[in-house]
Amino acid sequence: QVHLVESGGGLVQPGGSLRLSCEASGNIFSIYLMGWYRQAPGKQRELVASITKGGGRKYADSVKGRSTISNISDDVAKATMYLQMDGLGGKDKAVYFCSAARVGERAGGSWGQGTQVAVTS
């Protein structure tokens, strides 16, 4: 089992930036995929960005060019991954969730509790 904790959300002005962090603990050695999803009020959860253990990256069209997902950094006890988001606007307001998948699992095998991102109007 993998335990995920997100941090770094908050309130920003339009055009501002945030760096979201995700820390994984538990059975991390078989993680092959990590990603960020977001869910805005009244909408379905959607993929923002994902990264494989081998460095393969995927971005949603809505954040491409202004977001960067880091490599998965791991040591004995934890795995860490970051999402840098720039040029934030009202459409980025959502709860952002970190996910991880271990070998044998599909994407989204484990989820964190989420971190809120809000943009002032």
Secondary structure in CASP SS format (residue, H / E / C, confidence):
PFRMAT SS
TARGET T0000
AUTHOR 0000-0000-0000
METHOD secondary structure of the structure
MODEL  1
Q C 1.00
V E 1.00
H E 1.00
L E 1.00
V E 1.00
E E 1.00
S E 1.00
G C 1.00
G C 1.00
G E 1.00
L E 1.00
V E 1.00
Q C 1.00
P C 1.00
G C 1.00
G C 1.00
S C 1.00
L E 1.00
R E 1.00
L E 1.00
S E 1.00
C E 1.00
E E 1.00
A E 1.00
S E 1.00
G E 1.00
N C 1.00
I C 1.00
F C 1.00
S C 1.00
I E 1.00
Y E 1.00
L E 1.00
M E 1.00
G E 1.00
W E 1.00
Y E 1.00
R E 1.00
Q E 1.00
A C 1.00
P C 1.00
G C 1.00
K C 1.00
Q C 1.00
R C 1.00
E E 1.00
L E 1.00
V E 1.00
A E 1.00
S E 1.00
I E 1.00
T E 1.00
K C 1.00
G C 1.00
G C 1.00
G C 1.00
R E 1.00
K E 1.00
Y E 1.00
A C 1.00
D C 1.00
S C 1.00
V C 1.00
K C 1.00
G C 1.00
R C 1.00
S E 1.00
T E 1.00
I E 1.00
S C 1.00
N C 1.00
I C 1.00
S E 1.00
D E 1.00
D C 1.00
V C 1.00
A C 1.00
K E 1.00
A E 1.00
T E 1.00
M E 1.00
Y E 1.00
L E 1.00
Q E 1.00
M E 1.00
D C 1.00
G C 1.00
L C 1.00
G C 1.00
G H 1.00
K H 1.00
D H 1.00
K C 1.00
A E 1.00
V E 1.00
Y E 1.00
F E 1.00
C E 1.00
S E 1.00
A E 1.00
A E 1.00
R E 1.00
V C 1.00
G C 1.00
E C 1.00
R C 1.00
A C 1.00
G C 1.00
G C 1.00
S E 1.00
W E 1.00
G C 1.00
Q C 1.00
G C 1.00
T E 1.00
Q E 1.00
V E 1.00
A E 1.00
V E 1.00
T C 1.00
S C 1.00
END
